[in-house]
Structures are given as C-alpha cells and as structure tokens.
C-alpha cells in the first residue's frame, strides 16, 4: 500500500508540463503518420503482442523526426517492428507508473527525461537493462556523451540509455550582433556585460536585447552559473538564497529597463522580424527558425555572468524499459536492436535541433555544420540536474519565475514559498 501511495504521489506531485514542442506539453496523444494515428486510438499493448510498443514525449515537430527514424528502422525488416506513440509528457508520466502498478498496458520501451530517473527507479517503475545491453553487444558507454550516459546507472545497475541532450541556449541574430556589438561572439559566449552594452543602443531602435521565454530553464541555467544548487544535502530544497535572488532581480531589472521583452510579447515573432537580438530557447526550436525566410542566426550557450563559465540548462531524453513481468529475451533483444540502431543512425534526430548523445554523430560532417553542434565541445558546461526531487522543484519554479520577472510577485517571497512547496511535496509523498 505504501508503494502504491508513493507511485500516486509521483503521478500527482511530480507531474509538470515541459516547454513548447520539446517535450509535448499539449494534453493530447498523437503520432505522426496516418497509420500510427489510427493505431494510437487503440488500447496500448502490454508487451505480449508482436509489435514493440514505444511511448515517447515527442508530440511536437520533434515527433515527426522520431517517426521517420522508427519508419527507417522498420524498413530494415527487423524480426519485431516498432510502433511509436507520442504522448504528452504530463500524460505519459502518469500512465507509465500506473501501468506498471496495474500490470497491464505496459509499454515495452519509453522515453523519460533524465531528471525522472532517480524517482522512478526508487518507485520501482523501471527494469534494469544490463543483461539486455550485454547481450546486444553494440551499446557501449564509451560511445555516448558521458554527461548523458552516467545518470542512467543507479546503484550499480543501468536503467537508461540516452537518446540526446537538449539545452536551453541562446539563438542570436547575426546581423543585429554585427550592428550593435560585432565582438560579442568572438569567444562564442554572450555575457550580461555585453547585454548591458547592447541594451541601450538596441532600445533606441525599438529592438529588444534578450527575451523572457520559458523562465524555468533560464532561471536554472543562470542559477547554476553562480554555483547555485536546488538542494545542499540532496534532499531538502534550499534554493531560497542570495544567488537565486540575484538571478531573479537581474531578470526583473532587464525587463524594467526595457532591454528584455515585455509581458504579452511574442519573442519568436520579434526574433524572426529583426526586433530581438538574442532569443533564449531550446535546441528543439531550430526547426521553426529554419522556416523563417532570410533569418541569419547562430546558436550559443546561455547568456552568461562569466564568459569562462557559460553553464546552460540541459536535459536528456533517455530510453527506459518500464518494469514488465511478461518481458521475454526475444522482445528485449528486439528492443535493444532498435535502441542501438538509433544510436548508430541519429542524424535525423539532429535535424530536429536536438543533440544526439551517441558520439558517432561527430563523424558526420552534416552535423558538425549544425548550429547546435557546439554543445558537444565542452560537456562540462551542460547543467543536468541530479536532484531526486527535481520534478517538485521545477513545478515550483514554473509558478514563480515569470511572475517575478514581470513584477507580479516579490522575489524573496516567491523563493520562500517555492521552497516550502517543495518541502511539503517531499513530506507528503
């Protein structure tokens, strides 16, 4: 009973909506081909039928790219084909624990965000993959970005294989940078000092310098640059401190000065029309930017307090196997065959704007020319949280960050309330 209560707590308390098209915030279940759309209306299978049931959070444009990869794999005529079902992230994170608890409708394979691994493992949602990986022989840690590979091993067992890393960096309008501060990207990093230099000049022309977009990763990236942690001891939340307060006050200050976009603005539209120099957005936004005719842009790390430390909020989509008593060696081998295929053929995923975790992508000249390729140059600047209660924490951050930026809430009060909210969620799980 206690275990089931914890799973229900996970479902209710840790559910949070992820940004834009990156992780499927819409409350719909979708796939990206006509056949798949028809299949997705049926009751999901429990792992005993022929097809491999693969659930992902890719309900936006990234879902189209994942479907192409699934289609390409199925075209190789594997013994067991894959059916891809894209499910909104908040729905998927409810369905999987409940499916495992009930023992029915369990997907064979799923995508979870890296920050879900610790809590889901603790709640016995996953089955270890070590024996299946060993039997496959083609999935090896040295072939993956260590930043993404390492979190998948918990207490000596592997519960996940990374698909990618995806960050919330900065897209920049090359023409506007050349106009206002041509040296800004000489070191590949945009600093707040450079924002302050550009801000008044751009404002005089009716141009914003940077944008208030998805404030969660913006806040978390800047907080990490200052050395901030969500928890000092790994359990209790402790982000109501001077570092977090500085980030929020600086964010609000840029809005107040008119350097940052204002409440009600559409940053993407402003960036596309030459009215915004720097757009803070996710790697997944690249596809939409490529659709804007004549836009001359590049991509870099988050705007930084220190050019030598451009820590950038980063997450990772990870392949996991929900715990299933009906799993057979044959099905497990087929699952690993698909996972290894994706690792060896990940350029299509890079086309969506994501950064494949398989280092084999570095052998591809097409990828090296992509704007997001820089993420693999220095993994130490990728801030991937290992806080077990990350889901609770970011739910709280989502509730206050935008409110503070637009002066609708006091920063100190917001931080204190958020930490208390997280502490209560942990206590009541």
C-alpha positions as CSV (number, residue, x, y, z in Angstrom):
1,X,0.0,0.0,0.0
2,X,2.8,2.4,0.8
3,X,4.5,1.6,-2.5
4,X,1.2,2.4,-4.4
5,X,0.8,5.6,-2.4
6,X,4.3,6.7,-3.5
7,X,3.5,5.9,-7.1
8,X,0.3,8.0,-6.9
9,X,2.4,10.8,-5.2
10,X,4.8,10.6,-8.1
11,X,2.0,10.9,-10.6
12,X,0.2,13.8,-8.9
13,X,3.0,15.7,-7.3
14,X,5.9,15.5,-9.7
15,X,3.9,16.0,-12.9
16,X,4.9,19.1,-14.7
17,X,4.4,20.5,-18.3
18,X,7.6,20.7,-20.3
19,X,8.2,23.6,-22.7
20,X,6.9,24.2,-26.1
21,X,7.5,21.4,-28.7
22,X,10.4,20.0,-26.9
23,X,8.5,17.6,-24.7
24,X,4.9,17.6,-25.8
25,X,3.1,20.0,-23.4
26,X,-0.3,19.5,-25.1
27,X,-2.8,17.3,-23.4
28,X,-3.2,15.0,-26.5
29,X,-1.9,11.7,-27.6
30,X,-0.6,11.8,-31.1
31,X,1.6,10.0,-33.7
32,X,2.8,11.3,-37.0
33,X,1.6,9.0,-39.7
34,X,-1.9,8.2,-40.7
35,X,-1.5,4.5,-39.7
36,X,0.1,5.4,-36.4
37,X,-2.6,7.9,-35.6
38,X,-5.2,5.2,-36.1
39,X,-3.3,2.7,-34.0
40,X,-2.8,5.2,-31.2
41,X,-6.6,5.2,-30.6
42,X,-6.5,1.6,-29.7
43,X,-5.7,0.3,-26.2
44,X,-1.9,0.2,-25.8
45,X,-0.5,-3.3,-25.8
46,X,1.1,-4.9,-22.7
47,X,4.3,-6.3,-24.4
48,X,2.8,-9.6,-25.3
49,X,1.9,-8.8,-28.9
50,X,4.2,-8.7,-31.9
51,X,5.0,-5.0,-32.2
52,X,7.2,-3.2,-29.8
53,X,5.2,-0.5,-28.0
54,X,7.4,2.6,-27.9
55,X,6.0,5.6,-26.0
56,X,7.7,9.0,-26.3
57,X,7.0,12.6,-25.3
58,X,7.6,13.9,-28.8
59,X,4.2,15.4,-29.6
60,X,5.5,18.4,-31.5
61,X,7.6,18.7,-34.6
62,X,10.3,16.5,-33.0
63,X,7.7,13.7,-33.2
64,X,7.9,13.8,-37.0
65,X,11.6,13.2,-36.8
66,X,11.3,10.4,-34.4
67,X,8.6,8.8,-36.6
68,X,11.0,9.0,-39.5
69,X,13.6,7.1,-37.5
70,X,11.1,4.5,-36.5
71,X,10.0,4.1,-40.1
72,X,13.6,3.8,-41.3
73,X,14.2,1.1,-38.7
74,X,11.1,-0.8,-39.6
75,X,12.2,-0.7,-43.2
76,X,15.2,-2.8,-42.3
77,X,12.7,-5.7,-41.7
78,X,13.5,-6.5,-38.1
79,X,12.0,-9.6,-36.5
80,X,9.8,-7.3,-34.4
81,X,8.8,-3.9,-35.6
82,X,8.3,-0.8,-33.5
83,X,5.1,1.2,-33.1
84,X,5.7,4.8,-31.9
85,X,3.1,6.5,-29.8
86,X,3.8,10.1,-28.9
87,X,2.1,11.1,-25.7
88,X,2.0,14.5,-23.9
89,X,4.7,14.4,-21.3
90,X,2.4,15.0,-18.3
91,X,0.1,12.2,-19.5
92,X,3.0,9.8,-20.1
93,X,4.4,10.4,-16.7
94,X,1.0,9.5,-15.2
95,X,0.4,6.5,-17.4
96,X,3.6,4.6,-17.1
97,X,3.7,4.2,-13.2
98,X,0.1,3.3,-13.2
99,X,0.5,0.8,-16.0
100,X,3.4,-0.8,-14.1
101,X,1.5,-0.9,-10.9
102,X,-1.6,-2.5,-12.5
103,X,0.5,-4.9,-14.7
104,X,-1.5,-4.1,-17.8
105,X,-0.9,-1.9,-20.9
106,X,2.8,-1.6,-20.1
107,X,4.9,-0.2,-23.0
108,X,8.0,-2.1,-24.0
109,X,10.1,1.0,-24.3
110,X,9.6,4.6,-23.4
111,X,11.4,8.0,-23.4
112,X,11.8,9.6,-20.0
113,X,13.7,12.8,-19.1
114,X,16.9,12.2,-17.2
115,X,15.6,14.1,-14.2
116,X,12.9,11.4,-13.8
117,X,15.2,8.5,-13.5
118,X,16.0,8.6,-9.8
119,X,12.5,8.9,-8.5
120,X,11.0,6.4,-11.0
121,X,13.8,3.9,-10.1
122,X,13.0,4.4,-6.4
123,X,9.3,3.8,-7.1
124,X,10.2,0.5,-9.0
125,X,8.9,1.8,-12.3
126,X,11.9,0.5,-14.4
127,X,13.6,-2.8,-15.0
128,X,17.4,-2.9,-15.3
129,X,18.8,-3.1,-18.8
130,X,22.3,-4.5,-18.1
131,X,21.8,-8.1,-19.3
132,X,20.0,-6.9,-22.4
133,X,22.7,-4.4,-23.2
134,X,25.4,-7.0,-22.7
135,X,23.5,-9.5,-25.0
136,X,23.2,-6.8,-27.7
137,X,26.9,-6.0,-27.6
138,X,26.6,-2.8,-29.6
139,X,25.5,-0.4,-26.8
140,X,28.7,0.8,-25.0
141,X,29.1,3.7,-22.6
142,X,32.2,4.9,-24.4
143,X,30.2,5.6,-27.5
144,X,27.9,8.1,-25.7
145,X,28.3,11.6,-24.2
146,X,29.3,10.9,-20.6
147,X,27.1,13.7,-19.3
148,X,24.1,11.8,-20.6
149,X,25.3,8.2,-20.1
150,X,26.3,8.5,-16.4
151,X,22.9,9.3,-14.9
152,X,21.4,6.1,-16.4
153,X,23.4,4.0,-13.9
154,X,21.8,4.0,-10.4
155,X,23.2,1.9,-7.6
156,X,25.3,-0.2,-9.9
157,X,22.6,-1.0,-12.4
158,X,21.8,0.6,-15.7
159,X,18.2,1.8,-16.1
160,X,18.5,4.0,-19.2
161,X,20.3,4.6,-22.5
162,X,20.5,8.3,-23.6
163,X,19.0,9.4,-26.9
164,X,20.2,13.0,-26.7
165,X,21.0,16.1,-24.7
166,X,18.9,19.2,-25.3
167,X,19.7,22.6,-23.9
168,X,18.2,26.0,-23.5
169,X,20.8,28.2,-25.0
170,X,20.8,31.4,-27.0
171,X,19.9,32.0,-30.6
172,X,21.4,35.2,-31.9
173,X,20.6,37.4,-34.9
174,X,24.0,37.7,-36.7
175,X,23.0,40.9,-38.5
176,X,21.9,42.7,-35.2
177,X,25.0,41.5,-33.4
178,X,27.2,42.9,-36.2
179,X,25.3,46.2,-35.9
180,X,25.4,46.7,-32.1
181,X,28.5,44.8,-30.8
182,X,30.5,42.9,-33.5
183,X,32.9,41.4,-31.0
184,X,30.1,39.8,-28.8
185,X,30.6,36.3,-30.2
186,X,34.3,36.4,-30.6
187,X,34.7,34.0,-27.7
188,X,31.5,32.1,-28.5
189,X,29.8,33.3,-25.4
190,X,27.3,36.2,-24.8
191,X,27.7,37.8,-21.4
192,X,25.4,40.0,-19.3
193,X,28.0,42.8,-19.6
194,X,27.6,42.6,-23.4
195,X,23.9,42.7,-23.0
196,X,24.3,45.9,-20.9
197,X,26.4,47.3,-23.7
198,X,23.9,46.4,-26.4
199,X,20.7,47.2,-24.4
200,X,20.5,51.0,-24.6
201,X,21.6,51.1,-28.3
202,X,19.1,48.5,-29.3
203,X,16.3,50.0,-27.3
204,X,16.8,53.3,-29.1
205,X,16.0,51.5,-32.3
206,X,12.9,49.8,-30.9
207,X,14.8,46.4,-30.6
208,X,14.9,44.2,-27.5
209,X,18.2,42.7,-26.5
210,X,17.0,39.4,-25.0
211,X,13.8,37.6,-24.3
212,X,11.7,36.3,-21.4
213,X,10.7,32.9,-22.7
214,X,10.5,29.7,-20.7
215,X,11.7,31.1,-17.4
216,X,12.3,27.8,-15.7
217,X,15.4,26.8,-17.8
218,X,16.5,30.5,-18.0
219,X,16.5,30.7,-14.2
220,X,18.1,27.3,-13.6
221,X,20.9,27.9,-16.0
222,X,21.8,31.3,-14.6
223,X,21.5,30.0,-11.0
224,X,23.9,27.2,-11.9
225,X,26.4,29.7,-13.3
226,X,26.5,31.3,-9.9
227,X,27.1,27.9,-8.3
228,X,23.6,27.5,-7.0
229,X,22.1,24.1,-6.1
230,X,18.5,23.1,-5.7
231,X,19.4,21.2,-2.6
232,X,22.5,21.4,-0.4
233,X,22.1,17.9,1.0
234,X,20.5,16.2,-1.9
235,X,17.1,16.0,-0.2
236,X,15.9,19.3,1.3
237,X,15.2,22.2,-1.1
238,X,17.5,25.1,-0.4
239,X,17.2,27.5,-3.4
240,X,15.8,30.4,-1.5
241,X,19.2,32.1,-1.2
242,X,21.2,35.1,-2.4
243,X,22.3,33.5,-5.6
244,X,18.7,32.8,-6.7
245,X,17.6,36.2,-5.5
246,X,20.3,37.8,-7.7
247,X,19.2,35.9,-10.8
248,X,15.5,37.0,-10.3
249,X,16.4,40.6,-9.6
250,X,18.7,40.8,-12.6
251,X,16.0,39.2,-14.8
252,X,13.4,41.7,-13.5
253,X,15.8,44.6,-13.9
254,X,16.3,43.8,-17.6
255,X,12.5,43.9,-18.1
256,X,12.2,47.1,-16.1
257,X,14.9,48.8,-18.3
258,X,13.2,47.7,-21.5
259,X,16.1,45.6,-22.6
260,X,14.1,42.4,-22.3
261,X,10.8,41.5,-23.9
262,X,7.7,42.6,-22.1
263,X,4.6,40.8,-20.8
264,X,2.5,39.8,-23.8
265,X,5.3,40.0,-26.4
266,X,5.9,37.1,-28.8
267,X,9.7,36.6,-28.6
268,X,9.8,34.2,-31.6
269,X,7.9,36.7,-33.8
270,X,10.2,39.5,-32.7
271,X,13.3,37.5,-33.4
272,X,12.0,36.5,-36.8
273,X,11.3,40.1,-37.7
274,X,14.6,41.6,-36.6
275,X,13.3,43.1,-33.4
276,X,15.2,40.9,-30.9
277,X,18.9,40.4,-30.8
278,X,19.1,37.3,-28.5
279,X,16.4,34.6,-28.2
280,X,16.7,32.2,-25.2
281,X,15.2,29.0,-26.5
282,X,15.7,25.3,-26.7
283,X,17.6,23.2,-29.2
284,X,14.2,21.9,-30.4
285,X,13.3,25.4,-31.7
286,X,15.8,25.2,-34.6
287,X,13.3,23.6,-37.0
288,X,10.9,26.6,-36.6
289,X,13.7,29.1,-37.0
290,X,14.8,27.4,-40.2
291,X,11.3,28.1,-41.6
292,X,11.8,31.9,-41.3
293,X,12.9,33.1,-44.6
294,X,16.0,35.3,-44.6
295,X,16.8,34.8,-40.9
296,X,20.5,34.9,-40.4
297,X,21.1,33.3,-37.0
298,X,23.5,31.3,-34.9
299,X,23.3,29.5,-31.6
300,X,25.4,29.6,-28.4
301,X,25.3,28.9,-24.7
302,X,23.0,30.7,-22.3
303,X,23.8,34.3,-21.7
304,X,26.4,34.2,-19.0
305,X,27.6,36.0,-16.0
306,X,31.2,34.9,-16.8
307,X,32.4,34.1,-20.3
308,X,34.5,31.3,-18.8
309,X,31.5,29.6,-17.2
310,X,28.6,29.6,-19.6
311,X,26.6,26.8,-17.7
312,X,23.5,26.1,-19.7
313,X,20.3,24.3,-18.5
314,X,20.4,20.9,-20.2
315,X,18.3,17.8,-20.0
316,X,18.4,14.4,-21.8
317,X,15.8,12.2,-23.3
318,X,16.5,8.6,-22.2
319,X,15.3,5.2,-23.4
320,X,13.9,3.2,-20.5
321,X,12.2,-0.1,-20.1
322,X,9.1,0.0,-17.8
323,X,9.0,-3.0,-15.5
324,X,7.1,-5.8,-17.2
325,X,6.9,-9.4,-15.9
326,X,5.9,-10.5,-19.4
327,X,9.2,-9.4,-20.9
328,X,10.9,-12.1,-22.9
329,X,14.6,-12.4,-24.0
330,X,13.4,-12.2,-27.6
331,X,11.5,-9.0,-27.1
332,X,14.3,-7.5,-25.0
333,X,16.7,-8.3,-27.8
334,X,14.4,-6.6,-30.3
335,X,14.2,-3.5,-28.1
336,X,17.9,-3.3,-27.8
337,X,18.3,-3.7,-31.5
338,X,16.1,-0.6,-32.1
339,X,18.0,1.4,-29.4
340,X,21.4,0.6,-30.9
341,X,20.0,1.4,-34.4
342,X,19.0,4.9,-33.2
343,X,22.5,5.4,-31.7
344,X,24.1,4.5,-35.0
345,X,21.7,6.5,-37.2
346,X,21.0,9.7,-35.3
347,X,21.4,12.4,-37.9
348,X,17.7,12.5,-38.4
349,X,17.3,13.3,-34.7
350,X,19.9,16.1,-35.1
351,X,17.8,17.6,-37.9
352,X,15.1,18.3,-35.3
353,X,17.5,20.5,-33.4
354,X,18.4,18.0,-30.7
355,X,22.0,16.9,-29.9
356,X,22.3,13.1,-30.2
357,X,24.0,11.5,-27.3
358,X,25.7,9.0,-29.5
359,X,29.2,10.2,-30.2
360,X,29.1,8.6,-33.6
361,X,27.3,11.8,-34.7
362,X,30.7,13.5,-34.5
363,X,31.8,11.5,-37.6
364,X,29.1,13.2,-39.6
365,X,30.1,16.4,-41.4
366,X,26.5,17.5,-41.8
367,X,26.1,17.5,-38.0
368,X,29.3,19.4,-37.4
369,X,27.9,22.3,-39.5
370,X,24.6,22.4,-37.5
371,X,24.2,25.4,-35.1
372,X,23.7,23.1,-32.0
373,X,26.9,21.1,-32.6
374,X,28.8,23.3,-30.1
375,X,27.0,21.5,-27.2
376,X,29.3,18.5,-27.6
377,X,32.5,20.6,-27.5
378,X,32.6,21.1,-23.7
379,X,30.2,18.8,-21.8
380,X,31.2,20.5,-18.5
381,X,29.0,23.4,-19.4
382,X,25.9,21.3,-19.7
383,X,23.9,21.5,-16.4
384,X,21.9,18.3,-16.0
385,X,20.3,18.1,-12.6
386,X,20.8,15.1,-10.4
387,X,18.3,16.2,-7.7
388,X,15.9,13.4,-7.0
389,X,13.0,15.8,-6.3
390,X,13.7,17.9,-9.4
391,X,10.1,17.4,-10.6
392,X,8.8,19.1,-7.5
393,X,11.3,21.8,-7.7
394,X,10.7,22.8,-11.3
395,X,6.9,22.8,-10.7
396,X,7.6,25.4,-8.1
397,X,10.0,27.4,-10.3
398,X,7.4,27.4,-13.1
399,X,4.9,29.0,-10.7
400,X,7.1,32.0,-9.7
401,X,9.8,32.8,-12.2
402,X,7.7,34.6,-14.8
403,X,5.7,36.3,-12.1
404,X,8.8,37.8,-10.6
405,X,10.3,38.8,-14.0
406,X,7.1,40.9,-14.8
407,X,6.9,42.4,-11.2
408,X,3.8,40.5,-10.3
409,X,5.4,38.8,-7.3
410,X,8.2,39.7,-4.9
411,X,11.3,37.7,-5.5
412,X,12.1,36.8,-1.9
413,X,8.6,35.8,-1.0
414,X,8.4,33.7,-4.2
415,X,11.6,31.8,-3.3
416,X,10.5,31.1,0.3
417,X,7.1,29.9,-0.9
418,X,8.6,27.7,-3.6
419,X,11.0,26.0,-1.2
420,X,8.2,25.4,1.3
421,X,6.0,24.0,-1.6
422,X,8.8,21.5,-2.5
423,X,9.4,20.5,1.2
424,X,5.7,19.8,1.6
425,X,5.6,17.7,-1.5
426,X,8.5,15.6,-0.3
427,X,6.9,15.2,3.1
428,X,3.6,14.2,1.7
429,X,4.8,11.7,-1.0
